Amino acid sequence: MVRTFLAAAMLFVFACGAGRADQNYHVAGKDTFVIGDGSLQTTIAYDGTERLRVERRRGLTHFRVDMVYSRTDAGGTTRSSGAFAQDLLPSGSFQDRVNDDPDYLAILNQPFAIVLDAETLRDLRALHGHAPVDIASPLSGGRLSGYLQRAPDGSVNGRPAVGVSFIADGAMAGAMPDRPNVVVRGTIHMDGNAYYDLTSAMLLALDATLTIDGTVRDRANITPVHIVYRRTIRASD
């Protein structure tokens, strides 16, 4: 999965002053690749933990996630680790500092913003119906169009949370982020749900899926492909 969606659709600022905020998460995921008539299929599963640290450094808000996880495919299970870090600039944009997340498991590397400002949280709680969005595609350089809407409120690890969901679709014409030699032409569908802490507006849980249906051209051959990336991340003790 690629960090794009609500990070581009919502403005968010985290004011933690001179303090520091830490949050643990459980992360799970599954990538499925189906090629041709379905006789060739690959599945990769992930399961692990990650720790988010938020600090103020030289007037900037610094976010860092360190993770350890298992990666299981047809060849067996291996243990892996990774990290992702970025600074929130005064302009409201992010500047990545560390990107050691080849399997796209860090909560900072997902389609939902890590935290919302107070005004955005109020707007979300008051949202009725659909709010249209139009953003850059994470893979093809084109556009994805869709909408945001409220999801049912809930509780995550004992903390009251407000829910939001999104759906977006667009064209796919480019290489896969983890398979640069595979160029796919077709369509992208993104959907997911997220839950934000009602007090701190921190992202507590998400479930996001990116589905690609298209074709891969190899000289004279055109082969259909169906690719699904799914990530589930949930706050833990």
KOLBA-640647 format. One record per atom (N, C-alpha, C, O): x, y, z. Coordinates in steps of 0.02 Angstrom, whole numbers, padded with zeros to 5 digits, always signed. Atoms other than C-alpha are relative to their C-alpha. Example, Ala and Ser with C-alpha at 12.3 -4.5 7.8 and 13.67 -1.06 7.14 Angstrom:
<pts>
+00045-00059+00000;+00615-00225+00390;+00045+00060+00000;+00097+00059+00033;-00042-00059-00003;+00684-00053+00357;-00039+00055+00037;-00014+00110+00045;
</pts>
This chain:
<pts>
+00042-00059+00000;+00000+00000+00000;+00044+00062+00000;+00101+00061+00023;-00038-00061+00006;+00055+00178-00033;-00035+00055+00038;-00096+00061+00035;+00027-00054-00040;+00031+00328+00081;-00024+00056-00046;+00017+00091-00075;+00025-00051+00045;-00085+00443-00018;-00064+00033+00023;-00069+00094+00021;+00069-00022+00008;-00266+00460+00019;-00021+00055+00047;-00024+00113+00027;+00021-00054-00045;-00322+00553+00172;+00058+00047+00015;+00046+00105+00033;-00057-00045-00009;-00147+00622+00189;-00003+00057-00050;+00019+00113-00036;+00007-00053+00050;-00185+00719+00030;-00068+00034+00005;-00074+00092-00016;+00067-00027+00000;-00370+00747+00062;-00017+00039+00062;-00065+00078+00062;+00015-00033-00063;-00364+00811+00241;+00061+00037+00027;+00117+00011+00023;-00053-00037-00032;-00260+00945+00326;+00005-00023+00072;-00046-00029+00106;-00006+00020-00069;-00188+00889+00491;+00065+00026+00029;+00116+00028-00005;-00057-00027-00037;-00069+00962+00621;-00002-00031+00069;-00055-00034+00100;-00004+00030-00067;-00009+00879+00782;+00041+00044+00044;+00101+00053+00033;-00036-00045-00046;+00037+00996+00923;+00015-00037+00064;-00027-00039+00109;-00017+00037-00061;+00129+00894+01053;+00049+00039+00043;+00077+00012+00091;-00044-00042-00041;+00232+01040+01119;+00069-00029+00005;+00096-00055-00044;-00067+00026-00011;+00397+00988+01194;-00002-00072+00022;+00051-00102+00034;+00006+00068-00025;+00329+00819+01245;+00010-00052-00053;+00031-00038-00109;-00009+00057+00045;+00333+00649+01166;-00058-00047+00008;-00082-00058+00063;+00056+00047-00001;+00195+00528+01120;+00021-00065-00033;+00050-00064-00088;-00015+00066+00027;+00217+00341+01093;-00065-00040-00005;-00110-00032+00036;+00059+00043+00008;+00089+00217+01028;+00022-00065-00033;+00057-00065-00083;-00013+00066+00028;+00102+00030+00995;-00058-00021-00045;-00116-00003-00032;+00051+00025+00046;+00009-00055+00853;+00016-00073-00017;+00073-00094-00018;-00007+00066+00032;-00021-00231+00789;-00015+00009-00074;-00064+00043-00092;+00009-00008+00072;-00005-00243+00600;-00005-00069-00032;+00032-00115-00015;+00008+00061+00039;-00063-00379+00481;-00015+00019-00072;-00041+00073-00086;+00013-00015+00070;-00074-00389+00293;+00004-00061-00043;+00030-00113-00023;-00004+00055+00049;-00092-00498+00141;+00001+00029-00070;-00039+00072-00087;-00005-00018+00070;-00038-00475-00039;-00018-00061-00042;+00008-00116-00029;+00020+00056+00044;-00120-00584-00173;+00011+00020-00072;-00013+00073-00094;-00014-00011+00071;-00061-00595-00353;-00029-00059-00039;-00007-00116-00029;+00030+00052+00042;-00167-00693-00478;+00015+00018-00073;-00002+00073-00095;-00022-00013+00069;-00097-00707-00655;-00034-00049-00047;-00038-00108-00033;+00030+00043+00050;-00184-00773-00809;-00067-00027+00022;-00109+00010+00048;+00064+00032-00015;-00326-00896-00783;-00007-00019+00074;-00056-00051+00093;+00003+00016-00071;-00288-00913-00597;+00043-00059+00020;+00049-00074+00079;-00042+00057-00016;-00174-01062-00610;+00066+00021+00033;+00098-00019+00067;-00060-00026-00031;-00028-00952-00556;-00021+00053+00051;-00044+00107+00032;+00021-00045-00053;-00063-00870-00388;+00052+00001+00055;+00079-00051+00074;-00048-00009-00054;+00052-00801-00254;-00032+00040+00056;-00067+00089+00044;+00026-00035-00059;+00005-00748-00077;+00057+00011+00049;+00096-00034+00063;-00049-00018-00051;+00115-00659+00049;-00038+00028+00060;-00078+00074+00052;+00034-00022-00061;+00055-00636+00229;+00050+00032+00048;+00109+00012+00050;-00042-00037-00047;+00124-00517+00361;-00034+00003+00068;-00095+00007+00073;+00027-00007-00067;+00103-00509+00549;+00055+00026+00046;+00110-00002+00047;-00053-00026-00042;+00196-00403+00675;-00024+00057+00045;-00084+00067+00054;+00014-00057-00044;+00206-00254+00791;+00041+00060-00022;+00094+00052-00053;-00038-00060+00014;+00261-00075+00772;-00013+00052+00055;-00064+00051+00089;+00004-00052-00051;+00292+00073+00885;+00009+00068-00033;+00059+00081-00066;-00002-00068+00026;+00254+00252+00836;+00024+00046+00055;-00001+00045+00111;-00025-00052-00045;+00353+00392+00919;-00010+00067-00033;+00004+00076-00092;+00012-00068+00024;+00306+00575+00901;+00037+00048+00045;+00027+00048+00106;-00041-00047-00039;+00427+00711+00955;+00001+00069-00034;-00011+00074-00094;-00014-00066+00027;+00456+00897+00934;+00076+00009-00004;+00111+00001+00045;-00071-00010+00011;+00627+00933+00858;+00011+00064-00040;-00012+00070-00097;-00017-00063+00034;+00689+01107+00814;-00061+00032-00034;-00058+00056-00090;+00060-00032+00024;+00513+01170+00793;-00042-00042-00048;-00094-00018-00071;+00037+00045+00045;+00455+01022+00685;-00027-00059+00040;+00001-00079+00091;+00027+00062-00029;+00347+00873+00730;+00030-00059-00038;+00023-00064-00099;-00035+00058+00029;+00445+00712+00699;-00038-00064+00017;-00051-00078+00075;+00034+00064-00008;+00355+00546+00672;+00049-00056-00020;+00083-00050-00071;-00042+00057+00018;+00447+00380+00674;-00035-00065+00022;-00060-00070+00077;+00026+00067-00014;+00386+00200+00665;+00057-00050-00008;+00091-00051-00059;-00045+00058+00005;+00497+00049+00703;-00043-00062+00007;-00088-00066+00048;+00043+00060+00002;+00426-00123+00666;+00041-00063-00005;+00097-00064-00031;-00025+00069+00009;+00463-00309+00678;-00059-00042-00020;-00114-00034+00006;+00057+00038+00025;+00358-00435+00585;+00025-00064-00034;+00084-00072-00050;-00014+00060+00038;+00349-00605+00503;-00028+00008-00071;-00079+00041-00081;+00020-00001+00070;+00335-00626+00314;-00004-00072-00025;+00046-00107-00026;+00012+00070+00019;+00259-00790+00252;-00022-00005-00072;-00072+00025-00092;+00020+00014+00069;+00255-00847+00071;+00012-00074-00014;+00020-00113+00033;-00006+00071+00017;+00273-01011-00023;+00065-00030+00024;+00071-00090+00032;-00065+00025-00021;+00453-01023+00032;+00008-00007+00075;+00059-00031+00099;-00003+00006-00073;+00413-01015+00218;-00007+00068+00033;-00030+00116+00002;+00008-00061-00040;+00417-00883+00354;+00069+00028+00019;+00113-00009+00040;-00062-00033-00020;+00555-00757+00384;-00018+00059+00046;-00073+00086+00043;+00008-00057-00044;+00577-00622+00516;+00032+00062-00032;+00087+00059-00059;-00024-00062+00031;+00598-00442+00458;-00010+00058+00048;-00047+00053+00097;+00009-00061-00038;+00611-00268+00529;+00002+00059-00049;+00023+00052-00106;+00001-00058+00043;+00589-00094+00460;-00012+00064+00039;-00024+00061+00100;+00012-00065-00032;+00567+00091+00497;-00024+00049-00052;-00009+00043-00112;+00023-00054+00044;+00482+00243+00425;-00003+00063+00043;-00031+00062+00098;-00001-00062-00039;+00509+00423+00482;-00012+00059-00047;+00008+00058-00105;+00014-00059+00039;+00451+00593+00424;-00009+00059+00047;-00024+00051+00105;+00012-00062-00036;+00440+00774+00480;-00062+00035-00028;-00072+00037-00089;+00055-00042+00020;+00283+00879+00477;+00025+00072-00002;+00044+00100+00049;-00028-00067+00010;+00337+01047+00405;-00051+00054+00018;-00111+00040+00020;+00047-00055-00016;+00262+01217+00451;-00053+00011-00054;-00107+00035-00039;+00048-00007+00055;+00177+01217+00281;-00058-00049+00004;-00108-00041-00031;+00050+00052-00004;+00076+01065+00332;+00016-00062-00042;-00021-00111-00039;-00020+00057+00041;+00166+00948+00211;+00052-00042+00038;+00081-00020+00088;-00047+00046-00030;+00275+00799+00256;+00065-00004-00041;+00064+00002-00102;-00063+00016+00033;+00458+00769+00217;+00026-00065+00029;+00040-00069+00089;-00023+00065-00023;+00512+00588+00227;+00074+00003+00018;+00114+00032-00019;-00070+00003-00023;+00673+00558+00324;+00029-00070-00005;+00087-00079-00021;-00021+00070+00003;+00682+00368+00330;-00056-00038-00034;-00115-00030-00017;+00049+00043+00033;+00594+00245+00214;+00030-00070-00008;+00054-00088-00061;-00023+00069+00000;+00645+00068+00260;-00062-00044+00013;-00065-00079+00063;+00064+00035-00007;+00472-00007+00234;-00019-00033-00066;-00068-00013-00098;+00011+00029+00067;+00481-00118+00079;-00067-00036-00007;-00091-00045-00063;+00064+00036+00003;+00320-00211+00125;-00059+00044+00017;-00115+00019+00023;+00054-00048-00010;+00217-00053+00159;-00043-00019+00061;-00104-00025+00055;+00034+00019-00062;+00172-00098+00339;-00003+00056+00051;-00044+00052+00097;-00002-00054-00049;+00211+00063+00433;-00065+00040-00002;-00092+00054-00055;+00062-00039-00002;+00059+00161+00492;+00010+00068-00032;-00039+00099-00053;-00014-00063+00033;+00144+00317+00423;+00001-00007-00076;+00002+00043-00112;-00006+00015+00071;+00149+00234+00251;-00065-00028-00027;-00064-00072-00071;+00066+00025+00018;-00038+00206+00232;-00043+00057-00028;-00023+00115-00026;+00041-00052+00031;-00182+00299+00147;-00039+00044+00048;-00077+00086+00025;+00034-00043-00048;-00246+00379+00309;+00051+00043+00037;+00105+00021+00054;-00042-00045-00039;-00173+00530+00398;+00010-00028+00070;-00036-00058+00098;-00015+00027-00066;-00089+00485+00563;-00036+00038+00055;-00050+00010+00109;+00035-00039-00050;-00177+00626+00657;-00037+00057-00036;-00015+00080-00088;+00040-00054+00029;-00310+00758+00621;+00004+00062+00045;+00012+00056+00105;+00006-00059-00042;-00318+00937+00678;-00071+00004+00028;-00116-00031+00006;+00064-00003-00035;-00463+00988+00791;-00057+00018-00046;-00112-00009-00040;+00053-00021+00046;-00561+01074+00652;-00022-00057-00045;-00081-00067-00056;+00016+00056+00044;-00550+00923+00537;-00038-00054+00038;-00085-00084+00011;+00036+00049-00040;-00604+00807+00678;-00072+00021+00011;-00118-00020+00007;+00068-00024-00008;-00756+00917+00710;-00040-00007-00064;-00098-00028-00063;+00034+00007+00065;-00798+00919+00524;-00018-00073-00013;-00071-00088-00039;+00012+00071+00010;-00783+00730+00518;-00059-00023+00041;-00102-00059+00016;+00054+00022-00043;-00899+00705+00665;-00067+00028-00024;-00119-00003-00012;+00062-00031+00024;-01027+00821+00584;-00018-00020-00072;-00069+00001-00098;+00010+00017+00070;-01013+00742+00411;-00063-00043-00010;-00072-00093+00026;+00059+00039+00019;-01177+00679+00335;+00003-00011-00076;+00019+00034-00114;-00003+00016+00071;-01185+00592+00168;+00072-00009-00024;+00116-00027+00015;-00065+00010+00031;-01036+00586+00049;+00036+00066-00011;+00004+00116-00028;-00042-00058+00016;-00893+00710+00033;+00045-00021-00058;+00089-00063-00048;-00040+00022+00058;-00816+00696-00143;+00073+00018+00008;+00090+00070+00036;-00072-00013+00000;-00627+00684-00162;+00028-00019-00068;+00001-00063-00103;-00035+00013+00063;-00511+00685-00312;+00074+00009+00014;+00096+00064+00030;-00070-00003-00020;-00327+00643-00284;+00043-00033-00053;+00019-00066-00099;-00048+00033+00044;-00170+00585-00373;+00002-00074+00016;-00001-00094+00074;-00006+00072-00009;-00158+00398-00400;+00068-00017+00030;+00118+00014+00012;-00064+00018-00030;-00023+00315-00293;+00047-00037-00047;+00107-00042-00033;-00040+00043+00043;+00038+00209-00439;+00009+00026-00071;+00063+00018-00101;-00002-00013+00072;-00002+00279-00610;+00013+00072-00019;+00025+00087-00077;-00007-00070+00017;+00014+00467-00597;-00064+00032-00024;-00065+00092-00038;+00065-00026+00020;-00169+00485-00648;-00039+00025+00061;-00010+00046+00111;+00043-00024-00053;-00317+00533-00539;-00046-00056+00024;-00066-00100-00015;+00050+00043-00030;-00429+00436-00421;-00057+00044+00025;-00045+00095+00057;+00058-00037-00021;-00605+00497-00390;-00044-00044+00044;-00052-00104+00031;+00042+00038-00045;-00719+00445-00249;-00031+00044+00053;-00046+00102+00040;+00032-00039-00053;-00791+00500-00084;+00020-00026+00069;+00042-00083+00077;-00006+00017-00071;-00773+00501+00105;-00069-00002+00030;-00114+00033+00007;+00062+00000-00037;-00912+00460+00225;+00014-00024+00071;+00065-00056+00084;-00008+00024-00068;-00936+00427+00410;-00008-00076+00002;-00051-00104-00032;+00009+00070-00018;-00913+00250+00472;-00028-00001+00071;-00023+00048+00106;+00026+00002-00068;-00998+00191+00632;+00055+00012+00051;+00110-00014+00045;-00048-00011-00054;-00910+00254+00788;+00011-00065+00038;-00030-00111+00035;-00016+00062-00036;-00827+00124+00897;+00050+00013+00055;+00060+00069+00077;-00050-00003-00053;-00697+00086+01028;+00060-00042-00022;+00051-00098-00045;-00061+00035+00019;-00516+00037+00993;+00044-00005+00061;+00067+00046+00087;-00042+00011-00059;-00418-00039+01135;-00025+00040+00060;+00014+00067+00099;+00031-00034-00056;-00541+00038+01257;-00005+00075-00007;-00025+00109+00041;+00002-00073+00011;-00532+00214+01181;-00054+00018-00050;-00055-00009-00105;+00053-00021+00046;-00686+00297+01103;+00030+00030-00064;+00079+00067-00061;-00028-00021+00064;-00657+00330+00918;-00054+00016-00050;-00108-00013-00049;+00044-00019+00055;-00740+00413+00769;+00024-00033-00063;+00084-00035-00077;-00018+00038+00060;-00745+00316+00606;-00010+00040-00064;-00054+00081-00069;+00006-00029+00066;-00718+00370+00426;+00017-00054-00051;+00061-00095-00038;-00014+00048+00053;-00720+00269+00266;+00009+00037-00066;-00013+00094-00074;-00008-00030+00065;-00671+00303+00086;-00004-00053-00054;+00010-00112-00043;+00000+00041+00061;-00694+00231-00088;+00025+00044-00057;+00003+00102-00063;-00025-00039+00057;-00598+00288-00243;+00020-00047-00056;+00043-00103-00044;-00017+00040+00059;-00569+00224-00419;+00036+00043-00051;+00029+00104-00053;-00036-00035+00053;-00457+00268-00564;+00035-00049-00046;+00029-00109-00040;-00035+00040+00049;-00350+00207-00707;+00069-00020+00026;+00099+00017+00065;-00066+00024-00017;-00191+00106-00684;+00041-00007-00064;+00021-00042-00111;-00046+00007+00058;-00046+00124-00807;+00070+00015+00024;+00095+00070+00016;-00067-00010-00026;+00122+00098-00726;+00027-00061+00035;-00006-00113+00037;-00033+00056-00033;+00242-00013-00631;-00026-00007+00072;-00046+00042+00103;+00017+00013-00069;+00200-00094-00464;+00055+00027+00045;+00114+00021+00027;-00052-00029-00043;+00290-00009-00318;+00050-00050+00025;+00109-00032+00034;-00046+00051-00024;+00366-00172-00258;+00024-00047-00055;+00064-00092-00042;-00021+00040+00058;+00388-00248-00433;+00010+00047-00059;-00033+00050-00103;-00009-00053+00050;+00462-00111-00543;+00004-00026-00071;-00004+00013-00118;-00003+00028+00068;+00482-00229-00690;-00068-00022-00026;-00074-00042-00084;+00067+00020+00021;+00295-00267-00694;-00041+00062-00014;-00059+00099+00032;+00040-00058+00020;+00197-00135-00791;-00070-00024-00014;-00081-00067-00057;+00070+00021+00005;+00009-00152-00774;-00042+00057-00028;-00032+00115-00011;+00049-00047+00025;-00129-00066-00871;-00069-00027+00017;-00086-00084+00002;+00066+00022-00021;-00304-00072-00801;-00033+00051+00045;-00033+00111+00030;+00035-00044-00046;-00400-00001-00654;+00023-00013+00072;+00046-00067+00089;-00015+00004-00072;-00369+00035-00469;-00063+00015+00039;-00101+00060+00022;+00054-00015-00047;-00498+00025-00331;+00030+00001+00070;+00064-00046+00090;-00024-00007-00069;-00457+00087-00156;-00060+00008+00046;-00107+00045+00031;+00052-00011-00051;-00568+00071-00002;+00029-00016+00068;+00078-00053+00074;-00025+00013-00068;-00545+00070+00184;-00040+00036+00052;-00084+00077+00037;+00030-00031-00058;-00599+00122+00357;+00055+00018+00049;+00107-00016+00052;-00048-00021-00051;-00506+00215+00494;-00038+00025+00060;-00095+00048+00056;+00029-00024-00062;-00540+00259+00675;+00050+00045+00036;+00108+00027+00046;-00041-00050-00033;-00474+00414+00763;-00023+00010+00072;-00082+00012+00086;+00014-00012-00070;-00462+00443+00950;-00039+00066+00007;-00020+00117-00020;+00041-00059-00008;-00598+00565+01002;+00033+00055+00040;+00014+00113+00033;-00034-00050-00041;-00481+00653+01123;+00062+00028-00035;+00069+00089-00041;-00063-00022+00029;-00311+00659+01036;-00001+00007-00076;+00044+00037-00105;+00006+00001+00074;-00370+00637+00854;+00055-00043-00032;+00067-00037-00092;-00051+00045+00027;-00231+00507+00834;-00033-00060-00034;-00085-00084-00012;+00025+00059+00035;-00259+00365+00710;+00010-00062+00043;+00066-00079+00061;-00003+00059-00042;-00301+00210+00813;-00005-00065-00038;+00023-00116-00017;+00010+00062+00038;-00351+00083+00681;-00016+00015-00072;-00046+00067-00087;+00018-00006+00070;-00365+00060+00494;-00003-00069-00032;+00029-00117-00010;+00006+00060+00041;-00415-00072+00369;-00005+00025-00072;-00058+00051-00091;-00002-00029+00067;-00366-00026+00191;+00018-00053-00052;+00060-00096-00040;-00010+00049+00055;-00371-00123+00027;+00009+00038-00065;-00028+00084-00081;-00012-00026+00068;-00300-00080-00144;-00004-00059-00048;+00033-00108-00041;+00011+00054+00048;-00360-00188-00289;+00015+00024-00071;-00008+00077-00091;-00018-00016+00069;-00287-00186-00464;-00024-00056-00046;-00008-00114-00035;+00019+00047+00053;-00367-00271-00614;+00025+00028-00066;+00009+00085-00084;-00028-00025+00063;-00276-00258-00778;+00035-00055-00039;+00020-00114-00032;-00038+00046+00042;-00157-00337-00900;+00074+00019+00002;+00092+00076+00012;-00072-00009+00007;+00030-00360-00916;+00019-00021-00070;+00001-00076-00093;-00021+00015+00069;+00107-00354-01090;+00072-00024+00001;+00116+00009+00028;-00068+00029+00007;+00259-00464-01125;+00010-00016-00074;-00010-00069-00098;-00009+00006+00072;+00311-00439-01306;-00068-00008-00034;-00107+00039-00034;+00063+00009+00037;+00166-00513-01406;-00056-00025+00044;-00113-00029+00021;+00051+00030-00044;+00073-00584-01255;-00030+00052+00047;+00005+00096+00072;+00035-00042-00048;-00057-00496-01149;-00032-00047+00051;-00073-00089+00035;+00023+00045-00053;-00092-00579-00981;-00040+00039+00051;-00017+00090+00076;+00039-00034-00052;-00232-00530-00861;+00030-00011+00069;+00059-00064+00083;-00025+00005-00069;-00183-00495-00680;-00052+00029+00047;-00090+00074+00030;+00043-00025-00054;-00279-00470-00519;+00043+00003+00062;+00069-00048+00085;-00046-00010-00055;-00181-00397-00374;-00037+00035+00057;-00072+00084+00046;+00033-00030-00058;-00244-00358-00198;+00052+00009+00055;+00087-00038+00075;-00040-00016-00059;-00148-00271-00059;-00048+00017+00057;-00092+00059+00048;+00043-00017-00057;-00231-00269+00112;+00044+00010+00062;+00090-00028+00075;-00036-00014-00062;-00166-00191+00274;-00051+00015+00055;-00098+00053+00045;+00040-00012-00059;-00245-00194+00446;+00047+00018+00058;+00092-00020+00074;-00043-00023-00055;-00166-00095+00589;-00045+00024+00057;-00093+00061+00046;+00044-00016-00056;-00238-00077+00763;+00042+00016+00062;+00090-00020+00077;-00036-00020-00061;-00179+00012+00921;-00003-00055+00052;-00054-00089+00059;-00005+00051-00052;-00122-00103+01061;+00035+00030+00061;+00057+00087+00059;-00032-00024-00061;-00051-00088+01236;+00076+00003-00009;+00112+00022+00037;
</pts>
